[in-house]
Amino acid sequence: MIENMWILPCLFSLLAWGVSSFTPKLMSARLKPLEIVVYQYLGQTAFILGLLVYLRFDILFDIRGMLLAMCIGVTGMSGQVLYIQALKQAPLSRLSVVTSLYPAISIFLAVVFVGENVPLHRLLGAVCAIASLVVLVSGKASVSSEKEVPARRWMIPAVGALLLWGFWAFLPKLALQTLPPSSVIVYEFLGSGLVIAWALYSLRFQVEKNVDAVKTCTLTSIMGMFAVFSYIYALQTGPVSAVTVITAMYPLITLFLAWIVLKERLNRRQMAAAIVALLSIATMVI
């Protein structure tokens, strides 16, 4: 058995999240943020039903693990709501890099709560990544498809998503102490459902019907669920400090898609900051 086999599911998560973090931008002009997450939940439902059938509904029960897994769903879906809210005003190329810095929070939590030994160079990488964040979000980006928007308008939901995803990325390590990945993701789905129930209530159960948007959101969320399952599976044997930072390099995919499809451009200073942020993440993996 290959010792670092957990790297393969990490790479799959990286690719899938790169795509799934891009497509909501296309939908944000047609649907409200809460409507997008509702449609994304349809895809998650399809994935979970398929998984349950595959497992013959054999899901382990542990109250501590279940509550932790449900917290994963709440924090992850709440972060998704804030991320899509920020997408309404933020250039995707900058927002994806900003929110991908959540490993700094996950590493801190791993050190404090599970006593994970994090090498000094990973801690320094996290500091450099956060420093580059300050440069990245300053000023304005050049976006051909929309008006230039000051960072202060989207930074609050972006930072909120960053913090929530930091907890989301760490909590599976605790849940996996008593539950297998398949059970964790099922209970996580239930936790996400609590946020969706709130979203539907906020929308007064009136969701705009858009066939193309439903297809895109559903298919993308199914891809995202495969990525989440791969991520949780990787955490079974891989350290939090490495798994989170590898998967957090998904903006490499998102930036490429934003450049090709949306014609988004960063100025030189922001491009340099984005490169430093991504290199800092790569440094934390070594």
C-alpha positions as CSV (number, residue, x, y, z in Angstrom):
1,M,0.0,0.0,0.0
2,I,1.3,3.4,-1.0
3,E,2.1,5.5,2.1
4,N,0.9,8.8,0.7
5,M,-2.2,7.4,-1.0
6,W,-4.3,10.2,0.5
7,I,-2.7,12.6,-1.9
8,L,-4.8,11.2,-4.8
9,P,-8.2,12.1,-3.4
10,C,-6.8,15.5,-2.4
11,L,-5.9,16.2,-6.1
12,F,-9.4,15.1,-7.2
13,S,-10.9,17.5,-4.6
14,L,-8.7,20.2,-5.9
15,L,-9.9,19.8,-9.5
16,A,-13.5,19.4,-8.6
17,W,-13.6,22.4,-6.3
18,G,-11.8,24.5,-8.9
19,V,-14.8,24.0,-11.3
20,S,-17.5,24.1,-8.6
21,S,-16.2,27.4,-7.2
22,F,-16.4,28.9,-10.7
23,T,-19.9,28.0,-11.9
24,P,-21.9,29.9,-9.2
25,K,-20.5,33.1,-10.8
26,L,-22.3,32.3,-14.0
27,M,-25.5,31.7,-12.0
28,S,-25.3,34.8,-9.8
29,A,-26.7,37.1,-12.5
30,R,-29.8,34.9,-12.8
31,L,-30.5,33.7,-9.3
32,K,-30.3,35.0,-5.7
33,P,-27.5,33.5,-3.6
34,L,-30.1,31.6,-1.5
35,E,-31.7,30.2,-4.6
36,I,-28.4,29.0,-5.9
37,V,-27.7,27.0,-2.7
38,V,-31.2,25.5,-2.7
39,Y,-30.6,24.2,-6.2
40,Q,-27.1,23.0,-5.2
41,Y,-28.8,21.0,-2.4
42,L,-30.8,19.1,-5.0
43,G,-27.5,17.8,-6.4
44,Q,-26.3,16.9,-2.9
45,T,-29.5,15.0,-2.3
46,A,-29.0,13.0,-5.5
47,F,-25.5,12.2,-4.4
48,I,-26.5,11.1,-0.9
49,L,-29.3,9.0,-2.1
50,G,-27.0,7.2,-4.5
51,L,-24.5,6.7,-1.7
52,L,-27.1,5.3,0.7
53,V,-28.3,2.8,-1.9
54,Y,-24.7,1.8,-2.5
55,L,-24.2,1.3,1.2
56,R,-27.6,-0.4,1.5
57,F,-28.4,2.3,4.1
58,D,-25.9,0.9,6.5
59,I,-24.8,4.0,8.3
60,L,-23.1,3.9,11.6
61,F,-24.5,6.0,14.5
62,D,-22.5,7.8,17.1
63,I,-24.0,10.8,18.8
64,R,-20.7,12.7,19.1
65,G,-19.7,12.0,15.5
66,M,-23.2,12.8,14.2
67,L,-23.3,16.2,15.9
68,L,-19.8,17.0,14.7
69,A,-20.7,15.9,11.1
70,M,-23.8,18.1,11.2
71,C,-21.7,21.0,12.3
72,I,-19.6,20.4,9.2
73,G,-22.7,20.7,7.1
74,V,-23.8,23.9,8.8
75,T,-20.5,25.6,8.6
76,G,-19.8,24.5,5.0
77,M,-23.2,25.5,3.6
78,S,-23.3,28.8,5.6
79,G,-19.9,29.5,4.1
80,Q,-21.2,28.7,0.6
81,V,-24.1,31.2,1.1
82,L,-21.6,34.0,2.1
83,Y,-19.3,33.0,-0.8
84,I,-22.1,33.3,-3.4
85,Q,-23.2,36.5,-1.7
86,A,-19.7,37.9,-2.2
87,L,-19.7,36.7,-5.8
88,K,-22.5,39.2,-6.6
89,Q,-19.9,42.0,-6.3
90,A,-16.5,40.5,-6.2
91,P,-14.2,39.5,-9.1
92,L,-14.1,35.7,-9.0
93,S,-10.3,35.7,-9.5
94,R,-9.7,37.6,-6.3
95,L,-12.5,36.0,-4.2
96,S,-11.5,32.4,-4.9
97,V,-7.9,33.1,-3.7
98,V,-9.1,35.0,-0.6
99,T,-11.4,32.2,0.5
100,S,-8.8,29.5,-0.3
101,L,-6.7,30.7,2.6
102,Y,-8.9,28.9,5.1
103,P,-6.1,26.3,5.8
104,A,-4.4,28.9,8.0
105,I,-7.4,28.6,10.4
106,S,-7.6,24.8,10.0
107,I,-4.0,24.4,10.8
108,F,-4.4,26.5,14.0
109,L,-7.4,24.4,15.1
110,A,-5.4,21.2,14.3
111,V,-2.6,22.3,16.5
112,V,-4.8,23.4,19.4
113,F,-7.4,20.6,19.5
114,V,-5.7,17.5,18.1
115,G,-2.1,18.3,18.9
116,E,-1.0,17.9,15.3
117,N,2.7,18.6,14.9
118,V,3.0,21.3,12.2
119,P,6.5,22.0,10.8
120,L,7.7,25.6,11.1
121,H,7.8,26.1,7.3
122,R,4.1,25.4,7.1
123,L,3.4,27.9,9.8
124,L,5.5,30.5,7.9
125,G,3.7,29.6,4.7
126,A,0.4,30.4,6.4
127,V,1.7,33.8,7.6
128,C,2.9,34.6,4.1
129,A,-0.4,33.6,2.6
130,I,-2.4,35.9,5.0
131,A,0.0,38.7,4.2
132,S,-0.6,38.3,0.5
133,L,-4.3,38.4,1.2
134,V,-4.0,42.0,2.4
135,V,-2.3,43.0,-0.8
136,L,-4.7,41.0,-3.0
137,V,-7.9,42.6,-1.7
138,S,-6.6,46.2,-1.8
139,G,-7.6,48.4,-4.7
140,K,-9.7,47.3,-7.6
141,A,-9.4,44.6,-10.2
142,S,-10.0,45.0,-13.9
143,V,-13.0,43.0,-15.0
144,S,-14.3,43.3,-18.5
145,S,-17.7,41.8,-17.7
146,E,-18.6,44.0,-14.8
147,K,-17.9,47.3,-13.1
148,E,-15.0,47.7,-10.8
149,V,-16.1,47.1,-7.2
150,P,-14.1,48.3,-4.1
151,A,-13.0,45.3,-2.0
152,R,-14.8,46.7,1.1
153,R,-18.2,45.7,-0.4
154,W,-17.5,42.0,-0.6
155,M,-14.8,41.5,2.0
156,I,-17.2,41.0,4.9
157,P,-19.0,37.9,3.4
158,A,-15.7,36.7,1.9
159,V,-14.0,36.7,5.3
160,G,-17.1,35.1,6.8
161,A,-16.8,32.3,4.3
162,L,-13.1,32.1,5.0
163,L,-13.6,31.6,8.7
164,L,-16.5,29.1,8.3
165,W,-14.6,27.0,5.8
166,G,-11.6,27.0,8.1
167,F,-13.8,25.2,10.7
168,W,-15.4,23.1,8.0
169,A,-12.1,21.8,6.9
170,F,-11.0,20.9,10.4
171,L,-14.1,19.3,11.9
172,P,-14.1,16.1,9.8
173,K,-10.8,15.1,11.5
174,L,-12.8,15.0,14.8
175,A,-15.8,13.3,13.3
176,L,-13.6,10.6,11.7
177,Q,-12.5,9.5,15.2
178,T,-15.8,7.7,15.6
179,L,-17.3,7.5,12.1
180,P,-16.2,6.3,8.7
181,P,-16.2,8.9,5.8
182,S,-19.4,7.5,4.3
183,S,-21.3,8.1,7.6
184,V,-19.7,11.5,8.1
185,I,-20.8,12.9,4.7
186,V,-24.4,11.6,5.2
187,Y,-24.7,13.4,8.6
188,E,-23.0,16.5,7.0
189,F,-25.8,16.5,4.4
190,L,-28.3,16.6,7.2
191,G,-26.5,19.6,8.8
192,S,-26.5,21.4,5.4
193,G,-30.3,20.7,5.3
194,L,-30.7,23.0,8.3
195,V,-29.2,25.9,6.4
196,I,-31.3,25.1,3.4
197,A,-34.5,25.1,5.5
198,W,-33.5,28.6,6.7
199,A,-32.9,29.6,3.1
200,L,-36.3,28.4,2.0
201,Y,-37.9,30.2,4.9
202,S,-36.1,33.4,4.0
203,L,-37.3,33.1,0.4
204,R,-40.8,32.4,1.7
205,F,-40.5,29.1,-0.2
206,Q,-40.6,31.0,-3.5
207,V,-37.6,30.0,-5.7
208,E,-37.3,31.2,-9.2
209,K,-37.4,28.4,-11.7
210,N,-34.7,28.4,-14.3
211,V,-34.0,25.1,-16.1
212,D,-30.5,25.9,-17.2
213,A,-29.6,27.2,-13.7
214,V,-31.0,24.1,-12.1
215,K,-29.0,21.8,-14.3
216,T,-25.8,23.7,-13.8
217,C,-26.2,24.0,-10.0
218,T,-27.2,20.4,-9.6
219,L,-24.4,18.9,-11.7
220,T,-21.8,21.2,-10.1
221,S,-23.0,20.3,-6.6
222,I,-22.8,16.6,-7.4
223,M,-19.2,17.1,-8.5
224,G,-18.6,19.1,-5.3
225,M,-20.0,16.3,-3.2
226,F,-17.6,13.8,-4.8
227,A,-14.9,16.3,-3.9
228,V,-16.1,16.5,-0.3
229,F,-16.2,12.7,0.0
230,S,-12.6,12.5,-1.4
231,Y,-11.5,15.2,1.1
232,I,-12.9,13.4,4.1
233,Y,-11.5,10.1,2.9
234,A,-8.0,11.8,2.6
235,L,-8.3,13.1,6.2
236,Q,-8.6,9.5,7.4
237,T,-4.8,9.0,6.9
238,G,-3.5,12.4,5.9
239,P,-2.6,15.2,8.3
240,V,-5.0,18.2,8.4
241,S,-2.1,20.6,7.7
242,A,-1.3,18.9,4.4
243,V,-4.7,17.8,3.2
244,T,-6.3,21.2,3.7
245,V,-3.5,23.2,1.9
246,I,-3.4,20.8,-1.1
247,T,-7.1,21.1,-1.7
248,A,-7.1,24.8,-1.1
249,M,-5.0,25.3,-4.2
250,Y,-8.2,25.0,-6.3
251,P,-8.0,28.7,-7.3
252,L,-5.4,27.6,-9.8
253,I,-8.3,26.0,-11.7
254,T,-10.8,28.8,-10.9
255,L,-8.4,31.6,-12.0
256,F,-7.8,29.9,-15.3
257,L,-11.6,29.5,-15.9
258,A,-12.2,33.1,-14.9
259,W,-9.5,34.3,-17.3
260,I,-10.8,32.2,-20.2
261,V,-14.6,32.6,-19.8
262,L,-15.1,35.9,-17.9
263,K,-11.9,37.7,-19.2
264,E,-11.1,38.8,-15.6
265,R,-7.7,40.4,-15.1
266,L,-5.6,41.2,-12.0
267,N,-3.2,44.1,-11.9
268,R,0.5,43.3,-11.5
269,R,0.6,43.8,-7.8
270,Q,-2.5,41.7,-7.2
271,M,-1.2,39.0,-9.6
272,A,2.0,38.9,-7.6
273,A,0.1,38.6,-4.4
274,A,-2.0,35.8,-5.8
275,I,1.1,33.9,-6.8
276,V,2.6,34.4,-3.4
277,A,-0.6,33.2,-1.8
278,L,-0.6,30.0,-3.9
279,L,3.1,29.4,-3.5
280,S,2.7,29.8,0.3
281,I,0.0,27.1,0.2
282,A,2.3,24.9,-1.8
283,T,5.1,25.5,0.7
284,M,2.9,24.3,3.5
285,V,2.5,21.0,1.8
286,I,6.3,20.2,1.5
